[in-house]
Amino acid sequence: MSTKVADSTGYGPNRQMSVFGYIMAGVMVIILLPLLPVVIPAYVLWRVFVAEEPVERSFETWRRDSGRSRNGS
């Protein structure tokens, strides 16, 4: 008799799928390793020329934008 979908078989480790996942991760690392010399310079160039710096709000910019001076006037 086969197990129905609704019947729980328990939560045990599935060693076969774990081994398969580790093997696939290893294969992907070996395949993608030669691309590393291309990816790193591309990332650096993107950060330098394309990426915008996030605006960091501070008390000093709030005071300057609101027109207040240091002495409170």
LOFILUM-597792 format. One record per residue: residue number from 1; residue in one letter; y, z, x of N, C-alpha, C in turn. Coordinates in steps of 0.2 Angstrom, whole numbers. Each point is the difference from the previous one (the first is absolute). Layout:
// LOFILUM-597792
     n   res     nc2     nc3     nc1    cac2    cac3    cac1     cc2     cc3     cc1
   NUM     a       Y       Z       X       Y       Z       X       Y       Z       X
...
//
This chain:
// LOFILUM-597792
     n   res     nc2     nc3     nc1    cac2    cac3    cac1     cc2     cc3     cc1
     1     m      -6       0       4       6       0      -4       6       0       4
     2     s       5      -4      -1       6       0       4       5       5      -2
     3     t       5       1       4       5       5      -1       6      -3      -4
     4     k       2       3      -5       6      -2      -4       6       1       4
     5     v       5      -4      -2       6       1       4       3       7      -2
     6     a       0       2      -6       3       7      -1      -4       5       3
     7     d      -6       0       3      -3       5       3       2       1       7
     8     s       2       6       2       2       1       6      -5       1       5
     9     t       0      -3       6      -5       1       5       2       5       5
    10     g       6       3       0       3       5       4       5      -3       5
    11     y       3       4       3       5      -2       5      -3       2       7
    12     g      -4      -4       3      -3       0       7       3      -5       4
    13     p       0       2       7       2      -5       5      -4      -7      -1
    14     n       3      -5       1      -3      -7       0       0      -2       7
    15     r      -5       1       4       0      -2       7       1      -7       1
    16     q      -4      -4      -4       0      -7       1       7      -3       0
    17     m       4       2      -5       7      -3      -1       4       3       5
    18     s      -1       6       3       4       3       5      -1      -4       6
    19     v      -6      -2       2      -1      -4       6       2      -7      -1
    20     f       0      -3      -6       2      -6      -1       8       0       1
    21     g       3       5      -2       8       0       0       2       1       8
    22     y      -4       4       3       2       1       8      -1      -7       3
    23     i      -6      -3      -1      -1      -7       3       5      -5      -2
    24     m       2       0      -6       6      -5      -2       6       2       4
    25     a       2       6       0       6       3       3       0      -2       8
    26     g      -6       0       3      -1      -2       7       1      -7       1
    27     v      -3      -4      -5       1      -7       1       7      -2      -1
    28     m       3       3      -5       7      -2      -1       5       2       6
    29     v      -1       5       3       3       2       6      -1      -5       6
    30     i      -6      -2       1      -2      -5       5       4      -7      -2
    31     i       0      -2      -6       3      -6      -2       7       0       1
    32     l       4       6      -2       7       0       0       3       2       6
    33     l      -4       3       5       3       2       6       3      -6       4
    34     p      -2      -6       0       4      -5       4       7      -2      -4
    35     l       1       2      -6       6      -1      -3       5       5       2
    36     l      -2       6       3       5       5       2       6      -2       4
    37     p      -1      -5       5       6      -2       4       5      -4      -4
    38     v      -2      -3      -6       4      -3      -4       4       4      -5
    39     v      -4       5      -3       2       5      -5       6       4       3
    40     i      -1       3       5       4       5       3       7      -3       1
    41     p       1      -6       4       7      -3       1       3      -2      -7
    42     a      -4      -2      -5       2      -2      -6       3       6      -4
    43     y      -3       5       1       2       6      -4       7       3       4
    44     v       0       0       6       6       2       4       6      -5      -2
    45     l      -1      -7       0       5      -4      -2       2       1      -7
    46     w      -4       1      -4       2       1      -7       4       6      -1
    47     r      -2       6       4       4       6      -1       7      -1       3
    48     v       1      -4       5       6      -1       4       5      -4      -5
    49     f      -3      -6      -2       4      -5      -3       0       0      -8
    50     v      -5       3      -3       0      -1      -8       0       7      -3
    51     a      -3       5       2       0       6      -3       7       3       0
    52     e       2       3      -6       6       3       0      -1       8       1
    53     e       5       3       3       0       7       1       1       3      -7
    54     p      -3       5      -1       1       4      -6       6       4       0
    55     v       4       0      -6       6       4       0      -2       7       0
    56     e       3       4       5      -2       7       0       7       4      -3
    57     r      -1       3      -6       6       3      -2       1       7       3
    58     s       6       2       2       1       7       3       6       3      -3
    59     f       1       6       1       6       3      -2       7      -3       2
    60     e      -1      -3       6       6      -3       3       2      -6      -3
    61     t      -5      -5      -2       2      -6      -4       2       2      -7
    62     w      -3       5      -3       2       2      -7       7       2       1
    63     r       2       4       5       7       2       0       5      -6       1
    64     r      -2      -4       5       4      -6       1       1      -5      -6
    65     d      -6      -1      -4       0      -4      -5       4       3      -6
    66     s       0       6      -1       4       3      -5       7       1       1
    67     g       2      -1       6       7       1       2       3       7       2
    68     r      -5       4       1       2       7       2       1       0       7
    69     s       4       5       2       1       1       7      -4       6       3
    70     r       1       2       6      -4       5       3       3       7      -3
    71     n       6       0      -1       3       7      -2       0       1      -7
    72     g      -3      -4      -4      -2       1      -7       6      -3      -5
    73     s       5      -3       3       5      -3      -5      -2      -7      -2
//
